[in-house]
């Protein structure tokens, strides 16, 4: 990204107003302070100093390790130790973490080291190269018709792909203006008057419930949703109020964005689009045999392409387990692909593909059915162990004025009898991470007999 476009496009980060030119000038001055470090960890708040630091490190060839500003002590300690970061930038100050011990270098081509959510153990470091970032953004610029005259608006965290790679480095590479709202509130999104907006489903659901803010987005040319499936109610409400529903895209920390809906085609509810230029996808069965792209077959999604990483930091075991013998990355997600290359994500193979009574059932369609009930505001479905069925369907819902029997009957009527929940658990809220993804591993701890 050191070769990104320079320009006078405006950059707003919270209350600070600057330009890409000014940020790059500041980065050039700071780069010498970072040069030679194994890696620099940055508490990724949306400020001019943080963005300047990230650009300075990338210019100096030093990998950046973004840290969440609300990371717990154990998570923070793990990331700092695992990455071997020798400098820590936090709240405008720089701390030298070097102890004199030597550590293997991350790799000269790594621009960022992002850490996974850690849903299956301690978070794993994902080195992301400059060519991978460039390929991803180039593909999205084509799909979204992203131009220098766009104003990108978002309020997403800068320690993830969505907020940092797409939301900051993407605008830099394209040369467009950027307005980071600090927090992704409906009022802040409405006041920014952008042409291109990024959000996660939680953000879009809140905007959809704020009629005035939703209507204010009618002048935008494109709304983009990612990181989790967009609830049908939010899709429908925004289509009505803003005049357009968000398009969706799919990716992972390990792959960046590999699939996206396009700005030049009508949005399709529940679909995440087609593979970006240079990326290939396939679905396979449990034995690894390819499945047809007929829009019906559900299989494990595998990808290959220029934005896919080459392996986890310090984890050759996890790397080996994540790639097929012929070099494709196994995403761990289940998907359907139709004859036109349109993808629909069923969910995680570990939690969203339920095998019950001989049927393969996607948790997402049951969640969508539950959300169509007027009394349900949130829903998450998992498969719980069952001696008779293999797995029984359990739904966790945030709802008002509903009974368990009513919701079970609703799903059985909307879908099929065998897709009905065998148990509905009412909760006050679903556990989510900072990007709005439901943490189903935590739901598993709440399973009831």
KALINNOR-V308123 format. One line per field, one symbol per residue. phi: phi as a letter, one per 30 degrees, with the letter a starting at -180 (. if undefined). A space follows every 50 residues. Layout:
phi->???
This chain:
phi->.dcdddlcedbcbiccbabdedddddddddeddcejddabdbddddbddd ddddddddddicdccdcddcdddddddddddddiecbbcbhicccdcdcj dcbdddkdcdcbbccddidbkdecdcdbddddddddddddeddchdbedd cdbabddccbeedcdddcddddddjddbbcdibddeddddddhdcbbcac eddddddddcedddddddddcacbbaiaddeeddeddddddciacddcbb abedchdcbadcdcbddbeiccjcddeicbbabbddciddcdccicdcbd dbbbldcddclddibddddddccdecjddddiccbcbcdcidcbcdkddd bccccbijccbdddddddddddddcccbabbbccebdccjbcdbccbcbb iccdddddddddddcbedcdddaccdbdacdbddciddcddddedcecd
